[in-house]
Amino acid sequence: MASETLTSSEYIRHHLQNLTFGHLPNGSWGVAQTAEQAREMGFWALNLDTFFVSFILGAVFLFIFRKAAKGATAGVPSGLQNFAEWVVEFIESSVRGSFSGKNDLIAPLALTIFFWIFLMNWMDLIPVDYLHVLANAVGLPFFKSVPTTDPNATFGMSIGVFLLVLYYSVKVKGVGGFIGELTLQPFGKFGLPFNLFLEGVNLISKPVSLALRLFGNMYAGEMIFILIALLPFWLQWTLSLPWAIFHILIVTLQAFIFMTLTIVYLDMAHQEHH
């Protein structure tokens, strides 16, 4: 429908543009009406659609598991309780397999990361024009429904994990132990510059790889859905259904990979090197 009034390149750019709030060229604050205005807003602009959708999906996750916890019974469990128990067992087995330390935060963190990212990724399976039509109906110029296709969201989550890695590295090893790990391995004190370079790159690569892996895979998936939407109607259904079925695997796998790497990185932060 949208492609009838937009060229293919305009249609793609429109669907890849976030609803951005920031400082407009005229000096006021407001929502960008064009992609050029969004780019001119600079670093402090806020992608409202990313913030709104991720917040709502986080609330949905909390509501579902809170309801399951409040309704838990020792008798015959409900379907929701069965589901919640299966998920908790799955997360606990993942933590036991990847985390050798003792920290009561890791399992709840892994559960939150997996389901929050899973729900955000799942938004990619909604047909690309549906939410855009609704957004336009209420006067919004743009609306991206998949938060994980916004690098601001993926880097925000990865930086949160990175701060936890730094915190537990210092807490478990001490300031001296953490600095020693960065400067004395793997070549000893005589290779300090090389050690610092190698370990520094290894440390910084953790949040970068977490963010870019999730963003890249989901952005590519969204791009393919947009390209399919530009095809004739009969061909859209021929291609979109098998791609959507395959994309379910990608949606789940990316959430699992982000969760597993978070567990592994925190396990490394809890390990003392001698």
ROKOL-872151 format. One line per 4 residues: for each residue x, y, z of N, C-alpha, C, O, CB. Coordinates in pm, whole numbers, always signed. Each point is the difference from the previous one (the first is absolute). Glycine has a CB too. Layout:
X,Y,Z,X,Y,Z,X,Y,Z,X,Y,Z,X,Y,Z  ...
END
This chain:
+83,-119,+0,-83,+119,+0,+87,+125,+0,-22,+93,-77,-159,-218,+198  +283,+125,-30,+87,+116,+10,+84,+18,-125,+34,+112,-38,-27,-141,+285  +28,-84,-313,+85,+9,-117,-72,+64,-118,+65,+36,-98,+55,-237,+178  -254,+217,-72,-73,+67,-107,+28,+150,-3,-12,+62,-106,-164,-237,+124
+213,+234,+94,+24,+144,+7,+147,+33,+20,+38,+116,-7,-266,-88,+99  +312,-128,-67,+142,+20,+21,+79,-83,-100,-44,-107,-42,+5,+154,+286  +156,+3,-283,+90,-83,-79,+57,-109,+91,-14,+5,+122,+71,+190,-277  +8,-294,+94,+56,-111,+78,+102,+49,+102,-2,-43,+115,-36,-108,-309
+126,+241,+152,+102,+51,+93,-62,+84,+111,+43,-8,+115,+124,+7,-302  -268,+80,+154,-69,+80,+102,-75,-90,+97,-2,+26,+120,-21,+163,-282  -38,-294,+111,-73,-95,+85,+95,-67,+100,-33,-14,+117,-132,-27,-303  +282,+0,+137,+98,-66,+88,+50,+98,+106,+6,-34,+119,+64,-118,-308
-34,+273,+146,+49,+100,+97,-106,+34,+104,+31,+18,+117,+121,+75,-293  -277,-84,+132,-109,+33,+93,-15,-108,+106,-18,+31,+118,-99,+95,-301  +124,-252,+143,-20,-111,+94,+121,-24,+90,-11,-69,+102,-143,-33,-268  +268,+157,+129,+120,-17,+82,+27,+122,+88,+101,+4,+71,-9,-153,-248
-179,+249,+173,+18,+123,+77,-75,-9,+132,-118,-33,+4,+146,+164,-217  +43,-99,+321,-64,+3,+132,-81,+127,+21,+24,+103,-63,+163,-243,+151  -285,+129,+2,-74,+118,+45,+88,+72,+102,+13,-44,+114,-242,-67,-153  +290,+221,-3,+107,+64,+77,-45,+133,+59,-58,+84,-69,+225,-196,-77
-140,+127,+275,-31,+124,+71,+131,+69,+37,+93,-63,+51,-310,-34,+40  +223,+227,-118,+122,+72,+34,-11,+147,-33,-109,+56,-8,+238,-263,-32  -13,+269,+21,+9,+144,-23,-15,+27,-149,+87,-38,-79,+62,+70,+281  -258,+33,-241,-28,+28,-141,+84,+117,-51,+48,+81,+80,-282,-167,-48
+253,+96,-164,+81,+108,-56,-51,+140,+35,+77,+95,+2,-19,-250,-185  -189,+168,+209,-54,+133,+31,+21,+40,+146,-47,+105,+44,-123,-141,-222  +240,-48,+253,+31,+33,+139,-93,-61,+102,+29,+7,+119,+63,+198,-205  -202,-263,+44,-95,-61,+93,+29,-149,+15,+83,-57,-71,-257,+228,+9
+103,-232,+156,+11,-145,+20,-126,-67,-55,-110,+50,+20,+256,-19,+185  -129,-142,-273,-116,-69,-55,+39,-125,-76,+116,-43,+4,-233,+260,-19  +20,-276,-55,+21,-122,-76,+44,+35,-141,-58,+88,-64,-115,-210,+203  +275,+54,-187,+48,+23,-136,-105,-45,-101,-55,-110,+11,+294,+82,+65
-266,+112,-174,-96,-33,-105,+66,-58,-123,-67,-56,-86,-77,+238,+170  +276,-170,-94,+74,-56,-112,+127,-67,+53,+43,+25,+112,-134,+153,-269  +148,-265,+74,+124,-66,+38,+114,+100,+16,+87,-17,+86,-163,-190,-205  +75,+312,+38,+104,+102,+10,-7,+72,+135,+104,+27,+61,-111,+3,-311
-112,+1,+296,-16,+63,+131,+51,-93,+111,+65,+45,+94,-263,+85,-179  +169,-259,+73,+46,-96,+101,+152,-4,+7,+57,-6,+109,-265,-130,-146  +273,+138,-78,+147,-3,-3,+59,+128,+61,+105,-5,+63,-114,-141,-267  -58,+258,+185,+51,+127,+52,-16,+13,+151,+60,+88,+61,-114,+14,-281
-26,-188,+280,-23,+10,+145,+122,-41,+80,+14,+41,+116,-255,-86,-156  +329,-35,-17,+124,-33,+67,-14,-109,+106,-96,-77,+1,+166,+307,-44  +30,-232,+133,+16,-110,+95,-115,-8,+101,-40,-110,+39,+286,+133,-66  -300,+91,+70,-96,-1,+110,-144,-24,-44,-92,+11,+81,+244,+143,+36
-171,-187,-242,-135,-34,-47,-45,-132,+61,+82,-89,+26,-41,+214,-241  -171,-138,+236,-58,-121,+60,-91,-67,-102,-91,+63,-54,+104,+37,+287  +12,-229,-258,-88,-77,-88,-121,-47,+81,+8,-98,+73,+190,+24,-217  -308,+144,+129,-118,-26,+81,-58,-139,-24,-47,-64,+94,-1,+308,-98
+50,-291,-120,-58,-132,-28,+81,-111,+67,-58,-94,+54,-29,+182,-273  +219,-78,+214,+85,-98,+68,-29,+0,+150,-17,-106,+61,+195,+135,-236  -182,+88,+233,-24,+13,+144,-138,-54,+37,-13,-78,+95,+164,+278,-88  -252,-160,-81,-138,-38,+31,-21,-151,-13,-53,-63,+91,-23,+289,-169
+116,-283,-35,-24,-143,-25,+79,-85,+99,-54,-97,+54,+13,+145,-298  +168,-15,+268,+80,-80,+93,-56,+9,+142,+2,-99,+74,+199,+137,-218  -250,+80,+183,-59,+16,+133,-128,-84,+13,-18,-69,+100,+115,+302,-86  -183,-228,-114,-124,-76,+3,+28,-150,+5,-64,-72,+77,-51,+256,-204
+210,-231,+47,+31,-143,-3,+66,-45,+130,-21,-113,+45,+45,+126,-293  +55,+75,+308,+56,-32,+132,-110,-14,+104,+6,-88,+86,+203,+209,-146  -310,-33,+52,-114,-9,+92,-80,-127,-24,-49,-61,+95,+39,+311,-85  -5,-290,-137,-71,-124,-33,+73,-120,+61,-63,-89,+57,-23,+192,-271
+218,-105,+200,+80,-109,+58,-21,-8,+152,-22,-108,+54,+192,+137,-238  -162,+86,+252,-17,+2,+145,-142,-43,+39,-17,-73,+98,+188,+257,-82  -270,-140,-90,-139,-36,+31,-23,-151,-12,-64,-60,+86,-8,+286,-167  +124,-286,-25,-21,-144,-23,+62,-82,+112,-65,-89,+54,+62,+128,-301
+127,-9,+282,+68,-82,+101,-48,+33,+141,+3,-86,+88,+196,+73,-239  -242,+136,+174,-58,+32,+130,-132,-74,+18,-28,-53,+108,+138,+279,-111  -190,-230,-103,-126,-73,+6,+23,-149,+22,-73,-63,+76,-30,+234,-227  +205,-227,+86,+33,-141,+18,+45,-27,+143,-35,-102,+58,+98,+86,-300
+16,+108,+299,+49,-19,+136,-113,+11,+102,-5,-78,+95,+227,+170,-165  -312,+5,+51,-111,+17,+95,-99,-115,-8,-63,-34,+100,+91,+281,-119  -42,-307,-99,-96,-109,-16,+60,-138,+18,-68,-100,-23,-55,+247,-128  +251,-154,+192,+65,-129,+14,-65,-82,+110,-36,+53,+105,+250,+47,-186
-228,-227,+56,-62,-90,+97,+75,-133,+3,+62,-41,-98,-285,+151,+62  +216,-176,+151,+65,-130,+13,-83,-111,-63,+50,-111,-21,+58,+190,+231  -234,-50,-241,-86,-100,-62,+23,-9,-150,+113,+14,-47,-282,+27,+224  +63,-64,-249,+11,-9,-146,+31,+139,-55,-81,+91,+18,-82,-287,-26
+277,+214,-59,+37,+134,-46,-81,+41,-123,-44,-84,-79,+274,+48,+170  -249,+167,-105,-66,+53,-118,+96,+0,-118,+119,-29,+15,-268,+172,+129  +97,-112,-262,+85,+6,-118,+107,+107,+14,+114,-20,-42,-303,-62,-95  +152,+196,+196,+96,+108,+18,+108,-40,+99,+118,+31,-21,-297,+136,-30
+141,-236,+158,+99,-44,+97,+94,-103,-61,+120,+5,+23,-283,+39,+162  +108,-136,-264,+84,-98,-69,+102,+70,-89,+118,-36,-2,-306,-128,+7  +140,+263,-78,+89,+75,-90,+109,+70,+80,+118,-8,-36,-307,+39,-126  +151,+39,+269,+98,+74,+81,+103,-95,+63,+119,+31,+3,-294,+144,+43
+128,-289,+4,+93,-97,+60,+96,-56,-103,+118,-20,+28,-292,-37,+142  +122,+31,-291,+88,-51,-106,+106,+102,-37,+116,-34,-21,-305,-106,-67  +148,+267,+80,+94,+107,-34,+107,+14,+108,+118,+12,-30,-299,+107,-97  +138,-120,+253,+96,+15,+111,+99,-115,+0,+120,+21,+21,-293,+101,+114
+125,-244,-158,+90,-115,-6,+99,+12,-116,+118,-34,+14,-297,-108,+88  +131,+191,-215,+87,+21,-116,+109,+102,+31,+116,-21,-33,-307,-36,-119  +152,+168,+215,+97,+104,+34,+100,-52,+103,+120,+24,-11,-292,+155,-39  +123,-249,+151,+89,-53,+103,+101,-99,-57,+116,+0,+40,-298,+31,+127
+138,-115,-260,+93,-95,-62,+104,+73,-83,+116,-42,-4,-296,-131,-1  +140,+282,-62,+95,+80,-77,+102,+66,+91,+119,+5,-32,-295,+36,-141  +131,+9,+288,+91,+64,+94,+95,-103,+60,+120,+26,+11,-293,+149,+41  +121,-291,-14,+86,-104,+57,+106,-45,-99,+112,-34,+39,-302,-41,+105
+157,+73,-272,+94,-45,-100,+107,+103,-36,+104,-36,-54,-284,-107,-32  +155,+272,+115,+93,+104,-44,+58,+83,+113,+95,+75,-22,-222,-67,-187  +71,-18,+328,+45,+84,+111,+48,-88,+114,-76,-79,+55,-86,+261,-121  +289,-167,+101,+61,-87,+102,+4,+64,+138,+31,-67,+98,+105,-35,-277
-167,+231,+188,+3,+69,+128,-131,-13,+75,-85,-83,-33,+250,+241,-62  -181,-74,+196,-123,+3,+78,-48,+144,+8,+63,+86,+62,+6,-290,+73  -182,+229,-198,-57,+135,-2,-149,-14,-30,-39,-47,-106,+260,+152,+29  -303,-63,+172,-145,-14,-15,-59,+94,-105,-117,-14,-35,+108,-56,+272
+89,+164,-286,-50,+95,-100,-3,-60,-141,-80,+41,-83,+169,+144,+225  -3,-282,-169,+25,-44,-137,-124,-62,-64,-33,+33,-113,+271,-71,+175  -306,-52,+9,-117,-67,-59,-114,+99,-29,-55,-3,-110,+119,-207,+233  -103,+296,-28,-104,+100,-33,+41,+93,-112,-82,+36,-84,+6,-47,+319
+203,+49,-238,+49,+86,-108,-10,-72,-134,-42,+59,-99,+196,+57,+260  -115,-243,-164,-6,-78,-124,-144,-15,-47,-29,+11,-120,+237,-134,+187  -299,+97,+26,-142,-12,-34,-53,+130,-60,-69,-1,-101,+39,-169,+285  +62,+282,-120,-46,+131,-48,+55,+30,-137,-74,+44,-88,+59,+36,+323
+144,-102,-254,+63,+30,-129,-62,-85,-110,-35,+52,-107,+249,+8,+224  -228,-190,-92,-50,-89,-105,-141,+39,-44,-26,+15,-119,+168,-199,+211  -233,+201,+4,-139,+25,-38,-24,+141,-47,-85,+23,-87,+18,-195,+249  +138,+266,-108,-17,+138,-46,+46,+13,-145,-69,+57,-83,+100,+28,+318
+87,-139,-264,+50,+5,-137,-87,-84,-92,-25,+39,-114,+258,-3,+199  -278,-152,-37,-87,-86,-82,-128,+75,-40,-41,-6,-116,+133,-197,+233  -154,+272,-22,-122,+74,-30,+28,+116,-97,-79,+26,-91,-13,-88,+317  +203,+131,-206,+33,+110,-90,+28,-52,-141,-42,+60,-99,+135,+70,+293
-21,-242,-203,+27,-60,-131,-128,-46,-67,-15,+11,-122,+240,-83,+203  -318,+21,-2,-125,-54,-53,-82,+105,-75,-80,-33,-87,+79,-132,+274  +21,+291,-153,-72,+107,-68,+32,+3,-150,-76,+55,-79,+78,+76,+292  +110,-190,-251,+39,-3,-141,-93,-88,-83,+2,+8,-122,+233,+31,+192
-315,-123,-4,-90,-89,-72,-135,+65,-29,-83,-59,-69,+198,-133,+177  -138,+312,-55,-121,+75,-35,+19,+57,-140,+102,+63,-25,-150,-6,+270  -48,-76,-337,+15,+55,-135,+42,+147,+1,-53,+80,+77,-119,-242,-156  +267,+195,-6,+71,+128,+11,-90,+123,-11,+32,+103,+60,+163,-218,-155
-305,+107,+22,-83,+119,-20,-106,+20,+109,-55,+110,+13,+93,-139,-255  -68,-74,+319,-112,+9,+95,+17,+114,+99,-86,+88,+10,+54,-332,-34  +143,+243,+95,+22,+102,+103,+27,+138,-62,-29,+103,+62,+117,-281,+91  -31,+179,-273,+21,+128,-67,-133,+65,-36,-15,+122,+12,+234,-206,-103
-315,+3,+47,-132,+54,-33,-67,+56,+126,-59,+108,-3,+36,-274,-187  +33,+93,+301,-58,+47,+126,+69,+128,+47,-65,+93,+47,+7,-329,+15  +191,+241,-76,+74,+119,+41,-39,+120,-83,-20,+110,+53,+210,-254,+19  -202,+125,-202,-41,+110,-88,-142,+47,+31,-31,+118,-15,+184,-206,-162
-238,-5,+220,-139,+35,+30,-10,+95,+119,-94,+79,+10,+23,-300,-102  +170,+213,+185,-3,+88,+117,+98,+117,-17,+27,+74,+94,-90,-270,+50  +116,+212,-267,+82,+116,-29,+149,-16,+22,+72,+100,+2,-266,+26,+56  +243,-248,-40,+143,-21,+20,+67,-22,-136,-46,-83,-77,+5,-15,+307
+147,+170,-260,+62,-12,-132,+77,-130,-20,+9,-50,-113,+7,+296,+110  +39,-301,+111,+80,-123,-8,-34,-89,+120,-51,+48,+102,+237,+72,-226  -157,-249,+110,-13,-90,+115,+69,-132,-32,-45,-76,-85,-174,+184,+153  +330,-135,+3,+69,-129,-12,-40,-85,+120,+19,+40,+115,+178,+64,-241
-252,-220,+98,-57,-82,+106,+97,-99,+62,-34,-65,+99,-181,+90,-213  +336,-38,+59,+96,-100,+50,+115,+72,+70,+89,+50,-68,-151,-212,-118  +62,+169,+318,+105,+74,+71,+141,-52,-27,+95,+78,+0,-263,-31,+174  +182,-178,-198,+133,-57,-19,+59,+30,-137,+113,-38,-28,-176,-141,+186
-13,+248,-246,+58,+49,-125,+52,+143,+17,+44,+62,-97,-200,-210,-33  +152,+198,+251,+54,+131,+34,+128,-22,+81,-7,-55,+110,-225,+164,-111  +349,-69,-50,+124,-23,+74,+3,+68,+136,+74,-42,+88,+41,+22,-304  -196,+126,+235,-7,+63,+132,-50,-99,+104,+48,-1,+114,-91,+223,-222
-54,-306,+70,-55,-99,+94,+99,-112,+26,+21,-38,+115,-250,+93,-195  +290,-108,-26,+91,-113,+19,+126,+43,+75,+52,-74,+83,-140,-32,-293  +138,+226,+179,+118,+48,+73,-37,+35,+144,+82,-17,+90,+15,+105,-305  -219,-39,+237,-42,+27,+137,+2,-126,+86,+47,+3,+113,-189,+184,-198
+90,-297,+31,+1,-126,+74,+141,-54,+17,+35,-48,+108,-263,-1,-196  +309,+55,-16,+135,-55,+9,+87,+82,+95,+84,-56,+71,-106,-30,-305  +2,+218,+238,+76,+83,+93,-42,-31,+144,+83,+1,+91,-62,+180,-265  -151,-208,+194,-44,-43,+134,+69,-127,+44,+43,-11,+114,-263,+117,-157
+232,-204,-48,+71,-124,+31,+148,+30,+26,+59,-56,+92,-221,-76,-233  +221,+220,+61,+140,+34,+14,+29,+62,+137,+102,-30,+62,-89,+63,-310  -103,+54,+294,+19,+60,+133,-6,-105,+110,+73,+9,+99,-174,+203,-184  +14,-313,+68,-4,-110,+97,+130,-80,-3,+50,-42,+104,-301,+30,-129
+304,-10,-95,+127,-72,-12,+111,+76,+72,+79,-60,+73,-153,-36,-295  +81,+227,+202,+101,+80,+69,-19,-4,+151,+96,-13,+76,-81,+162,-276  -141,-137,+244,-29,+2,+143,+44,-131,+67,+68,+2,+103,-262,+152,-147  +156,-266,-14,+35,-129,+62,+147,-33,-18,+57,-71,+83,-289,-7,-123
+295,+128,-67,+144,-21,-15,+76,+66,+114,+93,-58,+55,-121,+47,-303  -12,+134,+283,+65,+71,+110,-40,-58,+135,+83,-11,+90,-77,+218,-230  -134,-244,+154,-48,-53,+128,+66,-133,+34,+41,-21,+115,-258,+136,-152  +229,-204,-60,+55,-134,+24,+153,+2,+6,+59,-66,+86,-259,-33,-201
+264,+173,+25,+145,-4,-11,+70,+115,+72,+121,-4,+22,-151,-111,-238  -49,+217,+252,+60,+120,+57,+54,+90,-110,+19,-43,-114,+38,-84,+321  -34,+253,-171,+50,+95,-101,+136,-45,-52,+25,+3,-121,-150,+185,+234  +212,-231,-21,+133,-45,-41,-6,-124,-87,+73,-11,-99,+19,+107,+308
-179,-189,-173,-11,-123,-79,-53,+27,-139,+45,-59,-98,-82,-67,+307  -61,+218,-218,-57,+32,-130,+103,+71,-88,+13,-32,-118,-242,+48,+222  +301,+81,-46,+103,+70,-77,+112,-97,-39,+53,+7,-111,-107,+208,+231  +88,-305,-28,+102,-100,-31,-42,-91,-113,+83,-40,-83,-10,+50,+318
-200,-44,-239,-52,-84,-107,+14,+69,-135,+27,-64,-101,-187,-42,+261  +140,+238,-161,+9,+77,-124,+144,+24,-44,+26,+15,-119,-242,+92,+179  +310,-102,+37,+136,+42,-33,+104,-113,+2,+105,+13,-61,-166,+206,+154  +32,-328,-24,+102,-105,+17,-26,-126,-80,+84,-90,-2,-48,+181,+226
-151,-100,-291,-30,-119,-80,-11,+39,-147,-51,+109,-29,-70,-216,+225  +165,+24,-288,+54,-135,+21,+153,-8,+2,+54,-109,+15,-258,+26,-122  +277,+199,+92,+145,-5,-18,+80,+44,+122,+121,+20,-10,-164,+22,-228  -23,-28,+353,+73,+38,+119,+33,+148,+5,-41,+78,-87,+134,-306,+92
-16,+268,+99,+24,+141,+22,+85,+66,-108,-8,+121,-20,-12,-168,+261  +102,-33,-313,+85,+59,-103,-78,+28,-129,+50,+69,-89,+146,-189,+189  -315,+66,-111,-82,+26,-118,-119,+90,+31,-105,-10,-64,+175,-210,-25  -52,+309,+189,-113,+80,+48,-72,+78,-111,-123,-5,-5,+244,+24,+220
-51,+52,-304,-76,+73,-104,-84,-92,-89,-114,+32,-35,+293,+140,+36  -120,-288,-37,-74,-94,-84,-116,-62,+77,-109,-20,-54,+318,-28,-76  -184,+17,+257,-107,-57,+83,-117,+97,+11,-116,-39,-16,+286,-92,+146  -139,+258,-102,-105,+99,+17,-79,+18,-130,-122,+15,+2,+261,+101,+173
-67,-117,-287,-68,+16,-129,-92,-119,-27,-116,+17,-35,+310,+117,-52  -141,-255,+103,-78,-120,-31,-118,-17,+94,-112,-27,-44,+319,-80,-43  -184,+124,+216,-108,-17,+97,-101,+114,-9,-119,-20,+21,+277,-102,+130  -108,+242,-182,-92,+113,-17,-93,-20,-118,-121,+24,+10,+292,+125,+90
-115,-195,-212,-83,-28,-117,-99,-112,+31,-116,+7,-39,+303,+66,-113  -140,-176,+223,-88,-111,+37,-115,+47,+88,-114,-46,-15,+308,-110,-2  -164,+246,+109,-103,+51,+91,-102,+86,-75,-120,-17,+17,+286,+11,+172  -118,+99,-270,-90,+90,-72,-83,-74,-105,-112,+40,-31,+275,+146,+70
-106,-293,-94,-72,-74,-105,-125,-71,+53,-88,-34,-79,+306,+3,-38  -226,+10,+246,-115,-71,+55,-131,+77,-20,-93,-56,-59,+245,-47,+228  -163,+228,-123,-127,+71,-25,-22,+29,-148,-114,-1,-46,+133,+102,+272  +89,-75,-300,-15,+30,-143,-55,-121,-75,-91,+12,-81,+281,+153,+95
-133,-283,+14,-46,-121,-69,-143,-35,+40,-79,-42,-85,+315,-40,+76  -270,+98,+136,-137,-26,+44,-99,+88,-75,-101,-48,-51,+186,-17,+277  -55,+194,-233,-92,+95,-62,-11,-19,-150,-110,-5,-55,+164,+166,+235  +61,-172,-246,-1,-6,-146,-54,-133,-53,-64,-3,-105,+258,+158,+104
-171,-264,+73,-53,-129,-46,-152,+2,+0,-64,-39,-98,+267,-78,+188  -262,+164,+20,-145,+5,+10,-57,+100,-101,-95,-31,-72,+108,-31,+315  +45,+181,-248,-49,+102,-92,+12,-46,-145,-96,+15,-77,+161,+161,+243  +49,-229,-205,+23,-39,-138,-95,-106,-49,-53,+10,-110,+288,+49,+142
-257,-161,+49,-90,-108,-41,-145,+47,-10,-70,-36,-95,+225,-127,+203  -199,+242,-12,-139,+44,-3,-23,+106,-107,-106,+4,-62,+88,-56,+306  +117,+138,-266,-12,+101,-105,-8,-66,-137,-80,+41,-85,+206,+124,+227  -44,-266,-163,-3,-72,-128,-135,-69,-20,-55,+2,-111,+303,-37,+125
-301,-25,+93,-130,-64,-11,-110,+99,-33,-87,-28,-83,+163,-143,+243  -72,+287,-96,-100,+103,-28,+12,+50,-144,-101,+24,-66,+104,+43,+307  +120,-50,-288,+20,+46,-137,-59,-98,-101,-58,+42,-100,+266,+75,+175  -193,-246,-50,-55,-99,-92,-153,+7,-1,-61,-10,-107,+260,-139,+147
-261,+166,+75,-146,+15,+5,-45,+123,-79,-100,-4,-70,+96,-109,+296  +79,+223,-214,-35,+122,-73,+13,-21,-150,-85,+45,-77,+162,+94,+272  +30,-207,-237,+18,-27,-142,-110,-91,-54,-46,+18,-113,+293,+10,+142  -289,-126,+50,-109,-87,-41,-129,+80,-16,-79,-27,-91,+188,-167,+208
-129,+293,-28,-122,+81,-7,-8,+83,-127,-109,+46,-37,+109,-38,+285  +112,+13,-315,+0,+78,-124,-38,-84,-122,-24,+53,-109,+199,+92,+210  -181,-277,-82,-31,-90,-111,-150,-3,-26,-78,+45,+83,+280,-184,-27  -244,+86,-171,-144,-17,-26,-67,-81,+109,+63,-85,+64,-18,+99,-308
-174,+12,+265,-72,-58,+113,+9,-154,+3,+25,-58,+105,-181,+254,-112  +137,-259,-108,+2,-148,-2,+138,-55,+35,+11,-107,+59,-191,+110,-231  +285,+70,+135,+136,-45,+31,+37,+26,+145,+81,-72,+58,-18,+114,-295  -124,+62,+296,+26,+28,+141,-34,-121,+87,+81,-41,+82,-129,+284,-123
-71,-299,+23,-41,-113,+82,+83,-125,-29,+21,-82,+89,-251,+178,-81  +275,-110,-132,+83,-115,-36,+134,+3,+74,+51,-105,+41,-160,+99,-266  +165,+126,+243,+132,+12,+62,-4,+33,+148,+86,-44,+76,-3,+116,-295  -184,+4,+261,+0,+48,+138,-27,-113,+100,+57,-1,+108,-134,+224,-190
-9,-316,+48,-33,-108,+94,+122,-87,+31,+30,-19,+118,-264,+19,-206  +305,-55,-12,+119,-80,+35,+108,+82,+70,+68,-51,+89,-118,-94,-285  +65,+274,+155,+101,+82,+68,-41,+26,+145,+86,+2,+89,-25,+105,-307  -190,-86,+243,-47,+23,+136,+22,-123,+86,+41,+11,+116,-212,+151,-203
+144,-281,+30,+22,-124,+76,+148,-16,+34,+36,-35,+112,-234,-72,-227  +285,+134,+17,+144,-8,+25,+43,+107,+100,+88,-23,+84,-53,-68,-315  -96,+208,+222,+39,+111,+87,-36,-26,+146,+61,+58,+90,-92,+97,-283  -66,-241,+218,-31,-39,+137,+124,-59,+66,+27,+26,+117,-269,-67,-178
+315,-40,-15,+125,-56,+52,+101,+110,+30,+66,-4,+104,-108,-206,-235  +54,+308,+42,+95,+110,+20,-38,+81,+123,+86,+35,+81,-42,-25,-327  -173,+19,+260,-50,+77,+115,+38,-67,+132,+47,+65,+93,-238,+18,-234  +169,-213,+147,+30,-75,+123,+149,-16,+20,+50,+16,+112,-264,-138,-137
+286,+91,-82,+143,-24,+10,+76,+124,+44,+93,-10,+81,-114,-162,-258  -16,+289,+126,+71,+122,+38,-22,+34,+147,+92,+48,+67,-116,+33,-302  -96,-105,+286,-26,+21,+143,+84,-97,+83,+55,+38,+103,-289,+43,-155  +241,-205,+7,+77,-102,+73,+149,+32,-1,+68,-14,+102,-241,-157,-161
+225,+215,-56,+143,+32,-10,+36,+117,+91,+101,-4,+70,-99,-81,-307  -85,+189,+237,+26,+116,+86,+0,-43,+146,+87,+41,+77,-192,+113,-246  +8,-238,+208,-6,-48,+137,+122,-84,+35,+61,+20,+105,-311,-17,-117  +286,-96,-75,+112,-91,+28,+132,+75,+10,+79,-27,+90,-202,-155,-209
+146,+277,+30,+124,+77,+6,+5,+87,+126,+107,+19,+58,-98,-17,-308  -123,+49,+292,-5,+75,+125,+43,-88,+117,+79,+42,+85,-263,+103,-178  +131,-267,+98,+37,-94,+107,+149,-30,-5,+67,-1,+103,-297,-100,-109  +283,+75,-114,+142,-33,-16,+88,+117,+42,+99,-20,+70,-157,-136,-257
+23,+277,+145,+81,+117,+37,-1,+22,+151,+103,+35,+58,-154,+68,-282  -64,-122,+286,-6,+17,+146,+74,-114,+71,+56,+21,+108,-276,+99,-132  +220,-238,-34,+78,-110,+57,+149,+34,-4,+72,-23,+97,-248,-144,-170  +223,+222,-38,+139,+41,-11,+34,+109,+102,+110,+3,+54,-115,-62,-297
-92,+148,+270,+23,+106,+98,+11,-56,+141,+62,+62,+86,-185,+97,-233  +63,-275,+172,+6,-61,+134,+120,-91,+19,+23,-48,+111,-270,+61,-104  +323,-38,-111,+114,-90,+10,+126,+76,+41,+35,+101,-60,-139,-249,-114  +171,+96,+277,+123,+61,+46,+117,-68,-69,+11,-122,+0,-115,+182,+222
+192,+21,-281,+118,-54,-67,+120,+16,+93,+18,+102,+65,-113,-46,-294  +175,-160,+233,+116,+2,+89,+127,-11,-83,+110,-1,+55,-244,-104,+131
END
